[in-house]
Amino acid sequence: MSLLVTNQTLGDERSVTVVGEVDVSNANELRSALDEALASNATAIRVDLGQVPYIDSTGIGVLVGAARRAEEANATLVVCNPQRNVARVLSLLGVGEELGVDL
């Protein structure tokens, strides 16, 4: 399955919408979109995973890395609308709080 990642500016916020499965084969696409959002000097970045049925450890690593870079830039990164199975994986790995998971 291919991955579609879109970036949208909403005032001082940046919205990153992800559609499709995130795995090792396409995690660089997500990383690039998050890097672009961070480079925009947004104060908040919302990553909408509502249309992501699966994410592997590589994709989760990309999200955690982006959250840490956002914190260093005095910005926030929040993962919102994760599907139940994605939210469960984030919780089991203990990264839900770090990613500001918004259910």
HUHUWO-V402524 format. One record per residue. RES is the residue in three letters. NEAR is the number of other C-alpha atoms within 10 Angstrom. Layout:
RES/NEAR  RES/NEAR
//
This chain:
MET/9  SER/9  LEU/16  LEU/15  VAL/17  THR/14  ASN/17  GLN/13  THR/13  LEU/11  GLY/9  ASP/11  GLU/19  ARG/23  SER/20  VAL/21  THR/20  VAL/21  VAL/17  GLY/18  GLU/21  VAL/26  ASP/18  VAL/12  SER/12  ASN/17  ALA/21  ASN/15  GLU/16  LEU/23  ARG/18  SER/13  ALA/17  LEU/29  ASP/14  GLU/14  ALA/24  LEU/22  ALA/11  SER/13  ASN/16  ALA/21  THR/18  ALA/21  ILE/27  ARG/23  VAL/25  ASP/20  LEU/23  GLY/18  GLN/15  VAL/19  PRO/15  TYR/16  ILE/20  ASP/14  SER/15  THR/16  GLY/22  ILE/20  GLY/14  VAL/16  LEU/23  VAL/17  GLY/15  ALA/22  ALA/23  ARG/16  ARG/17  ALA/23  GLU/14  GLU/10  ALA/14  ASN/12  ALA/17  THR/21  LEU/28  VAL/20  VAL/23  CYS/18  ASN/18  PRO/21  GLN/15  ARG/12  ASN/13  VAL/19  ALA/21  ARG/13  VAL/17  LEU/20  SER/13  LEU/10  LEU/11  GLY/11  VAL/17  GLY/18  GLU/12  GLU/15  LEU/22  GLY/15  VAL/19  ASP/15  LEU/11
//
